[in-house]
């Protein structure tokens, strides 16, 4: 059984494990569904037998108490209209009858039937008392008769009330007992479910341990071996035991992987030996290509071929570098002399540019000062224009005031004229009065004289004001013309300020451009000087390069190329010819053999 399970494919092992876990989950689910269904049925029974019984009994008890309250209120208000109490009692009786009918349909035990029967009997007796009280009230009998009937019915009413109370208490007791039974059932279901879950978890743990162990332990060994291989260590006995050496006999993916590792070990050892030979300078080695998909083998073969060609090319290139270095040295000397002459010319050009830059900066500063003066003139012209506008507004106000004064003087002139007429009339009347009117005549004469003087003063004032108005109009015309001239001056000053500002900006840009040119020339000077120094250094480096090329040819002479001869010495240029590589083979092995 163990061998059969070990030879199963990993996919089938995982499917078997998941199937077992699924079966355990189904068992847990079935047990849970059964317990939940049982609890649901129990809760439904509790609702039907107890909860609804409590609801019906409490509502019936409330309606019964409402009937007793209505009878009390009817007695208190006995002398008034009692129709509302009749309707109220009838509605409560109907409610109680409906509730008792519904409650009677759900009776489940003999005790319940007995308590319900006792309560119903007491209530039927009390209904007779209710009918008697209602009839007494409807027949308008004295209140004492109603009170006597009410007092005689107290025992019956109390008996009915106790019956309702007994039914309510019974249902509450039954509900408490049923809830206790449901809680016990729930605890039992919980224990059963916990037990099933624990058993399922333990079984799932065993299954997962067996499956994961059969997969993870070999994989851990493979991973440890792969780590050794990645580090270049081929001593697999460090991580592989005798048991793991037989893994290639398994029929699952682990066995296939073990067999593949055997091939990897053999091919890696072979490549190692050949690579060592190449590292020692033997370029005649031929690398083994295991298949068309052997990228590493083909890459190493290509590497050896190219390395062989590179070695030959290095020898030839070293001679070319030596001759070229001599040419570079001569050219560098000539370049150094030319760079020195250029540096002298550039320095003279730099001095001239500095003078031009200084003059341009002075022009820019002068333009900035002129721009400041023009802006100040523009502000003064605008200020004069505003003051002239204020003066025009003031003269307009003077005109308006003069017109108003002229109207007032005309009114004064009219008053003087009317006063003169009144004085004349007063003199006439004084003359008619004779001796008695002499005093009044004197006063009238004085008033007439005063009126004449007022008219003369008003006329003179009018002439003066008219003259002032004429002069103000003339001044206004002149001020308007002056304002127009100032406006044109402001416009011209603004244009001049804009032109000067443009000149200032252009001067600044010109100064900046000349400064950039100066910097550029200085940089060119630095570059020319640097070129001169570099040329001298290049000449020295060329001589050093010649000696290095000779040393390089001497270094590559250690490689074995073409026909098994060593690379030619530094003075032999015709020995570098490509050759085919010799083969080196290695035997196969199995995983764990090395």
BELTA-V496515 format. One record per pair of residues at least 4 apart in sequence whose ideal C-beta (glycine too) atoms are under 6 Angstrom apart, sorted by the first residue. I is the first residue (numbers start at 1). J is the second residue. Records with the same first field share a line. If there is no record, write none. Layout:
I = J ; J
This chain:
7 = 251 ; 252
8 = 12 ; 13
9 = 252
10 = 253
13 = 211
17 = 207 ; 211
20 = 207
21 = 204
24 = 200 ; 204
28 = 196 ; 197 ; 200
31 = 193 ; 196
32 = 193
35 = 189
39 = 186
42 = 182
45 = 49
46 = 50 ; 178
47 = 51
49 = 108
50 = 171 ; 174 ; 175 ; 178
53 = 171
54 = 58 ; 171
56 = 99 ; 102 ; 103
57 = 167 ; 168 ; 171
58 = 168
59 = 99
60 = 96 ; 99
61 = 164
63 = 92 ; 95 ; 96
64 = 164
66 = 92
67 = 89 ; 92
70 = 85 ; 88 ; 89
71 = 133
74 = 82 ; 85
78 = 143
82 = 137
107 = 112 ; 113
115 = 166 ; 167 ; 170
118 = 163
119 = 163 ; 164 ; 167
122 = 159 ; 160 ; 163
123 = 160
125 = 156
126 = 156 ; 157 ; 160
129 = 153 ; 156
132 = 149
133 = 149
136 = 141 ; 145 ; 146 ; 149
141 = 145
153 = 157
208 = 212
209 = 213
212 = 216
213 = 217
218 = 247 ; 254
221 = 244
224 = 239
225 = 236 ; 239
228 = 233
236 = 240 ; 594
240 = 244 ; 592
245 = 592
247 = 254 ; 258
248 = 255 ; 258 ; 259 ; 591
250 = 254 ; 255
251 = 255
258 = 591
261 = 591
262 = 589 ; 590 ; 591
264 = 268
265 = 589 ; 594
266 = 588 ; 589
269 = 586
270 = 586
271 = 275
274 = 285 ; 287 ; 584
277 = 282 ; 285
278 = 285 ; 304
281 = 558 ; 559 ; 560
282 = 560
283 = 308 ; 559 ; 560 ; 561
284 = 581 ; 582
285 = 581
286 = 581 ; 582 ; 583
287 = 297 ; 300 ; 301
289 = 294 ; 297 ; 298
290 = 294 ; 297
294 = 298
295 = 299
303 = 307
306 = 310
308 = 561 ; 578
311 = 556 ; 559
312 = 576
313 = 317
314 = 556
315 = 553 ; 556 ; 576
318 = 549 ; 552 ; 553
319 = 573
321 = 549
322 = 546 ; 549
325 = 542 ; 545 ; 546
328 = 332 ; 542
329 = 539 ; 542 ; 543
332 = 535 ; 538 ; 539
333 = 539
335 = 535
336 = 532 ; 535 ; 536
339 = 528 ; 531 ; 532
340 = 532
342 = 528
343 = 528 ; 529
346 = 524 ; 525 ; 528
349 = 521
350 = 521 ; 522
353 = 518 ; 521
356 = 514
357 = 514 ; 515 ; 518
360 = 510 ; 511 ; 514
361 = 511
363 = 507
364 = 507 ; 508 ; 511
367 = 503 ; 504 ; 507
368 = 504
370 = 500
371 = 500 ; 501 ; 504
374 = 496 ; 497 ; 500
375 = 497
377 = 493
378 = 493 ; 494 ; 497
381 = 489 ; 490 ; 493
382 = 490
384 = 486
385 = 486 ; 487 ; 490
388 = 482 ; 483 ; 486
391 = 479
392 = 479
395 = 472 ; 476
398 = 472
399 = 472
402 = 465 ; 468 ; 469
405 = 465
406 = 465
409 = 458 ; 461 ; 462
412 = 458
413 = 455 ; 458
416 = 451 ; 454 ; 455
419 = 451
420 = 448 ; 451
423 = 444 ; 447 ; 448
426 = 444
427 = 441 ; 444
430 = 437 ; 440 ; 441
433 = 437
437 = 441
530 = 534
550 = 570
553 = 570
554 = 570
556 = 567
557 = 567 ; 569
559 = 567
560 = 566
561 = 567
562 = 577 ; 579
568 = 572 ; 575
589 = 593
